């Protein structure tokens, strides 16, 4: 008798990798790859929403991305600001809630203001929760939680104490983490939350990711046997 499949994951994390390689393969500037990557984000949000996924965390800009050339960082910031404007217009229509995970330092003040406005405007929405990881690093997130515990004066700490002080403690840990472009590492993404996540690596570059590719990842996930340390 065939084994019962897993239910769809409530929370999916995605490391959106390959914009630069997509552009290089077409002799285009890296900025073109980032723009196409933004289109892939829209497709993925729509597909996840239609499937009934509750939470989607997207690794949009890491703390390590500041080491990129200044012109590329500016392109990414401009694209981020435009994306936040678009979400401000469309998220309520789609009933999506938007959250932001990451540190605010180094982000332009205009972007921080738009982030806050978007979070406030979508706070009561009941559909897909989109968690944008911006200026995000998992080690920094864990340090953030530990520093909160120190300020609170705790003498001993449990794993739950740390979990409750992460950026978004109300979001369940991801059952599935997807990384595009063929790379097979976490790159400082959701290190604490990924303790029992399933991983799906695909050679597809992020700008080419779509609903069909998401469905492939979900089918792969549902066929796995999750033991959580058991047998």
C-alpha beads as a LAMMPS data file, in Angstrom:
LAMMPS data file: protein, C-alpha beads

231 atoms
230 bonds

1 atom types
1 bond types

-500.0 500.0 xlo xhi
-500.0 500.0 ylo yhi
-500.0 500.0 zlo zhi

Masses

1 110.0

Atoms # bond

1 1 1 0.000 0.000 0.000
2 1 1 1.361 3.442 -0.912
3 1 1 2.465 5.654 1.959
4 1 1 0.243 8.574 2.834
5 1 1 1.537 11.838 1.407
6 1 1 2.387 14.832 3.568
7 1 1 -0.103 17.650 3.605
8 1 1 0.922 20.855 1.862
9 1 1 3.377 22.841 3.978
10 1 1 1.922 25.752 5.937
11 1 1 5.165 27.723 5.613
12 1 1 7.612 27.758 2.711
13 1 1 10.907 29.637 2.686
14 1 1 12.535 30.484 -0.638
15 1 1 16.141 31.472 -1.322
16 1 1 15.685 33.297 -4.611
17 1 1 19.020 32.733 -6.333
18 1 1 20.233 33.105 -9.901
19 1 1 19.214 36.571 -11.105
20 1 1 22.766 37.481 -12.053
21 1 1 23.440 34.215 -13.854
22 1 1 20.156 34.506 -15.728
23 1 1 21.246 37.925 -17.002
24 1 1 24.794 36.779 -17.822
25 1 1 23.477 33.892 -19.916
26 1 1 21.661 36.463 -22.052
27 1 1 24.484 39.039 -22.142
28 1 1 22.287 41.434 -20.172
29 1 1 23.184 43.645 -17.213
30 1 1 22.560 42.174 -13.750
31 1 1 19.807 44.744 -13.251
32 1 1 17.783 42.965 -15.966
33 1 1 18.031 39.742 -13.992
34 1 1 16.787 41.452 -10.841
35 1 1 13.826 42.927 -12.711
36 1 1 12.906 39.503 -14.085
37 1 1 13.350 38.090 -10.611
38 1 1 10.747 40.546 -9.323
39 1 1 8.309 39.148 -11.888
40 1 1 9.027 35.645 -10.577
41 1 1 8.138 36.861 -7.079
42 1 1 4.719 37.982 -8.318
43 1 1 4.097 34.631 -10.035
44 1 1 5.129 32.717 -6.932
45 1 1 2.951 34.780 -4.598
46 1 1 -0.057 34.208 -6.820
47 1 1 0.626 30.468 -7.070
48 1 1 1.187 30.047 -3.318
49 1 1 -1.966 31.997 -2.559
50 1 1 -4.053 29.896 -4.935
51 1 1 -2.688 26.692 -3.379
52 1 1 -3.653 27.844 0.093
53 1 1 -0.123 28.190 1.486
54 1 1 -0.390 30.164 4.719
55 1 1 3.133 31.636 4.989
56 1 1 5.836 32.401 2.439
57 1 1 9.207 33.811 3.508
58 1 1 11.267 35.265 0.659
59 1 1 14.987 35.947 1.055
60 1 1 14.986 39.299 -0.696
61 1 1 18.199 40.981 0.549
62 1 1 20.745 39.510 2.946
63 1 1 23.123 41.264 5.310
64 1 1 25.933 39.926 3.100
65 1 1 24.486 41.546 -0.038
66 1 1 25.918 44.908 1.043
67 1 1 29.288 43.667 -0.275
68 1 1 27.978 43.867 -3.848
69 1 1 28.939 46.772 -6.150
70 1 1 27.260 50.072 -5.147
71 1 1 25.433 50.387 -8.479
72 1 1 23.881 46.922 -8.043
73 1 1 22.823 47.738 -4.483
74 1 1 21.181 50.925 -5.741
75 1 1 19.329 48.935 -8.405
76 1 1 18.103 46.513 -5.746
77 1 1 16.988 49.340 -3.449
78 1 1 15.145 51.066 -6.311
79 1 1 13.451 47.799 -7.241
80 1 1 12.558 47.147 -3.596
81 1 1 10.983 50.583 -3.248
82 1 1 8.938 50.023 -6.413
83 1 1 7.865 46.578 -5.186
84 1 1 6.727 47.977 -1.836
85 1 1 4.647 50.581 -3.691
86 1 1 3.029 47.848 -5.795
87 1 1 2.259 45.731 -2.736
88 1 1 0.714 48.769 -1.058
89 1 1 -1.738 48.979 -3.958
90 1 1 -2.483 45.291 -4.426
91 1 1 -1.999 43.416 -1.136
92 1 1 -5.335 44.421 0.370
93 1 1 -7.190 43.450 -2.800
94 1 1 -5.659 39.986 -2.556
95 1 1 -6.077 39.813 1.254
96 1 1 -2.328 39.274 1.739
97 1 1 -0.606 40.236 4.966
98 1 1 2.967 41.521 4.629
99 1 1 5.629 41.237 7.336
100 1 1 9.279 42.290 7.258
101 1 1 12.140 40.369 8.884
102 1 1 15.582 41.882 9.265
103 1 1 17.538 44.794 10.700
104 1 1 16.594 48.349 9.791
105 1 1 20.076 49.798 9.943
106 1 1 21.574 50.649 6.554
107 1 1 18.221 50.544 4.770
108 1 1 17.227 53.928 3.285
109 1 1 14.759 55.878 5.440
110 1 1 12.239 56.076 2.581
111 1 1 12.193 52.289 2.285
112 1 1 11.811 51.817 6.055
113 1 1 8.839 54.207 6.035
114 1 1 7.195 52.281 3.182
115 1 1 7.874 48.968 4.916
116 1 1 6.134 50.195 8.065
117 1 1 3.192 51.605 6.111
118 1 1 2.734 48.332 4.232
119 1 1 2.847 46.226 7.402
120 1 1 0.253 48.485 9.062
121 1 1 -2.012 48.548 6.000
122 1 1 -2.136 44.748 5.673
123 1 1 -2.135 43.793 9.366
124 1 1 -5.756 42.605 9.401
125 1 1 -5.639 40.613 6.165
126 1 1 -6.360 36.891 6.463
127 1 1 -4.875 35.393 3.295
128 1 1 -1.280 34.530 2.459
129 1 1 1.283 36.003 4.876
130 1 1 4.279 37.253 2.887
131 1 1 7.353 37.591 5.083
132 1 1 10.033 39.587 3.268
133 1 1 13.536 38.953 4.616
134 1 1 15.224 42.334 4.037
135 1 1 18.687 43.144 5.362
136 1 1 18.272 39.725 6.928
137 1 1 20.808 37.299 8.347
138 1 1 19.929 34.291 10.477
139 1 1 22.967 34.642 12.745
140 1 1 22.039 38.265 13.304
141 1 1 18.470 37.200 14.092
142 1 1 19.663 34.726 16.722
143 1 1 21.982 37.363 18.223
144 1 1 19.021 39.763 18.279
145 1 1 17.003 37.198 20.254
146 1 1 19.863 36.532 22.693
147 1 1 20.383 40.255 23.298
148 1 1 16.700 40.585 24.138
149 1 1 17.054 37.776 26.652
150 1 1 20.090 39.452 28.219
151 1 1 18.174 42.726 28.584
152 1 1 15.303 40.820 30.185
153 1 1 17.723 39.387 32.745
154 1 1 17.121 35.678 32.152
155 1 1 19.704 33.476 33.843
156 1 1 18.880 30.300 31.933
157 1 1 17.439 30.040 28.445
158 1 1 15.379 27.368 26.679
159 1 1 15.028 26.892 22.917
160 1 1 11.470 28.195 23.233
161 1 1 12.780 31.378 24.875
162 1 1 14.887 32.042 21.784
163 1 1 12.097 31.118 19.366
164 1 1 9.754 33.597 21.017
165 1 1 12.236 36.434 20.512
166 1 1 13.012 35.954 16.828
167 1 1 11.822 38.562 14.333
168 1 1 8.470 36.876 13.642
169 1 1 7.737 34.433 16.492
170 1 1 4.111 34.091 15.416
171 1 1 5.102 32.383 12.154
172 1 1 5.541 28.581 12.375
173 1 1 8.856 27.073 11.336
174 1 1 9.044 26.328 7.594
175 1 1 8.312 22.763 6.610
176 1 1 9.945 23.347 3.217
177 1 1 12.829 25.522 2.058
178 1 1 13.399 25.932 -1.682
179 1 1 16.617 27.214 -3.236
180 1 1 16.909 27.938 -6.928
181 1 1 19.945 28.071 -9.277
182 1 1 21.510 24.747 -8.271
183 1 1 23.292 25.990 -5.141
184 1 1 22.843 23.740 -2.102
185 1 1 23.373 25.809 1.033
186 1 1 21.319 27.974 3.397
187 1 1 23.442 31.137 3.113
188 1 1 22.453 32.417 6.564
189 1 1 18.709 31.961 5.973
190 1 1 16.355 30.826 8.779
191 1 1 19.071 28.789 10.502
192 1 1 17.141 28.449 13.759
193 1 1 13.756 27.809 12.153
194 1 1 15.106 25.279 9.631
195 1 1 16.038 22.630 12.232
196 1 1 13.474 20.172 10.798
197 1 1 12.758 21.716 7.418
198 1 1 12.827 19.695 4.229
199 1 1 15.071 21.126 1.495
200 1 1 14.418 21.275 -2.221
201 1 1 17.202 22.390 -4.555
202 1 1 16.481 23.086 -8.196
203 1 1 18.821 24.143 -11.037
204 1 1 16.143 26.532 -12.302
205 1 1 17.307 30.143 -12.057
206 1 1 15.004 32.362 -10.040
207 1 1 13.727 34.507 -12.964
208 1 1 12.469 31.279 -14.592
209 1 1 10.674 30.031 -11.469
210 1 1 6.900 29.761 -11.843
211 1 1 3.800 27.936 -10.610
212 1 1 4.862 24.713 -12.334
213 1 1 8.248 24.744 -10.587
214 1 1 6.566 25.428 -7.248
215 1 1 4.284 22.469 -7.848
216 1 1 7.316 20.233 -8.524
217 1 1 8.816 21.256 -5.189
218 1 1 5.548 20.547 -3.404
219 1 1 5.170 17.134 -5.023
220 1 1 8.707 16.246 -3.965
221 1 1 7.990 17.408 -0.413
222 1 1 4.723 15.516 -0.131
223 1 1 6.403 12.253 -1.159
224 1 1 8.952 12.382 1.653
225 1 1 8.659 10.655 5.013
226 1 1 9.219 13.134 7.843
227 1 1 10.542 11.417 10.977
228 1 1 11.541 14.321 13.282
229 1 1 14.220 12.153 14.885
230 1 1 11.995 9.064 15.098
231 1 1 11.885 5.932 12.979

Bonds

1 1 1 2
2 1 2 3
3 1 3 4
4 1 4 5
5 1 5 6
6 1 6 7
7 1 7 8
8 1 8 9
9 1 9 10
10 1 10 11
11 1 11 12
12 1 12 13
13 1 13 14
14 1 14 15
15 1 15 16
16 1 16 17
17 1 17 18
18 1 18 19
19 1 19 20
20 1 20 21
21 1 21 22
22 1 22 23
23 1 23 24
24 1 24 25
25 1 25 26
26 1 26 27
27 1 27 28
28 1 28 29
29 1 29 30
30 1 30 31
31 1 31 32
32 1 32 33
33 1 33 34
34 1 34 35
35 1 35 36
36 1 36 37
37 1 37 38
38 1 38 39
39 1 39 40
40 1 40 41
41 1 41 42
42 1 42 43
43 1 43 44
44 1 44 45
45 1 45 46
46 1 46 47
47 1 47 48
48 1 48 49
49 1 49 50
50 1 50 51
51 1 51 52
52 1 52 53
53 1 53 54
54 1 54 55
55 1 55 56
56 1 56 57
57 1 57 58
58 1 58 59
59 1 59 60
60 1 60 61
61 1 61 62
62 1 62 63
63 1 63 64
64 1 64 65
65 1 65 66
66 1 66 67
67 1 67 68
68 1 68 69
69 1 69 70
70 1 70 71
71 1 71 72
72 1 72 73
73 1 73 74
74 1 74 75
75 1 75 76
76 1 76 77
77 1 77 78
78 1 78 79
79 1 79 80
80 1 80 81
81 1 81 82
82 1 82 83
83 1 83 84
84 1 84 85
85 1 85 86
86 1 86 87
87 1 87 88
88 1 88 89
89 1 89 90
90 1 90 91
91 1 91 92
92 1 92 93
93 1 93 94
94 1 94 95
95 1 95 96
96 1 96 97
97 1 97 98
98 1 98 99
99 1 99 100
100 1 100 101
101 1 101 102
102 1 102 103
103 1 103 104
104 1 104 105
105 1 105 106
106 1 106 107
107 1 107 108
108 1 108 109
109 1 109 110
110 1 110 111
111 1 111 112
112 1 112 113
113 1 113 114
114 1 114 115
115 1 115 116
116 1 116 117
117 1 117 118
118 1 118 119
119 1 119 120
120 1 120 121
121 1 121 122
122 1 122 123
123 1 123 124
124 1 124 125
125 1 125 126
126 1 126 127
127 1 127 128
128 1 128 129
129 1 129 130
130 1 130 131
131 1 131 132
132 1 132 133
133 1 133 134
134 1 134 135
135 1 135 136
136 1 136 137
137 1 137 138
138 1 138 139
139 1 139 140
140 1 140 141
141 1 141 142
142 1 142 143
143 1 143 144
144 1 144 145
145 1 145 146
146 1 146 147
147 1 147 148
148 1 148 149
149 1 149 150
150 1 150 151
151 1 151 152
152 1 152 153
153 1 153 154
154 1 154 155
155 1 155 156
156 1 156 157
157 1 157 158
158 1 158 159
159 1 159 160
160 1 160 161
161 1 161 162
162 1 162 163
163 1 163 164
164 1 164 165
165 1 165 166
166 1 166 167
167 1 167 168
168 1 168 169
169 1 169 170
170 1 170 171
171 1 171 172
172 1 172 173
173 1 173 174
174 1 174 175
175 1 175 176
176 1 176 177
177 1 177 178
178 1 178 179
179 1 179 180
180 1 180 181
181 1 181 182
182 1 182 183
183 1 183 184
184 1 184 185
185 1 185 186
186 1 186 187
187 1 187 188
188 1 188 189
189 1 189 190
190 1 190 191
191 1 191 192
192 1 192 193
193 1 193 194
194 1 194 195
195 1 195 196
196 1 196 197
197 1 197 198
198 1 198 199
199 1 199 200
200 1 200 201
201 1 201 202
202 1 202 203
203 1 203 204
204 1 204 205
205 1 205 206
206 1 206 207
207 1 207 208
208 1 208 209
209 1 209 210
210 1 210 211
211 1 211 212
212 1 212 213
213 1 213 214
214 1 214 215
215 1 215 216
216 1 216 217
217 1 217 218
218 1 218 219
219 1 219 220
220 1 220 221
221 1 221 222
222 1 222 223
223 1 223 224
224 1 224 225
225 1 225 226
226 1 226 227
227 1 227 228
228 1 228 229
229 1 229 230
230 1 230 231
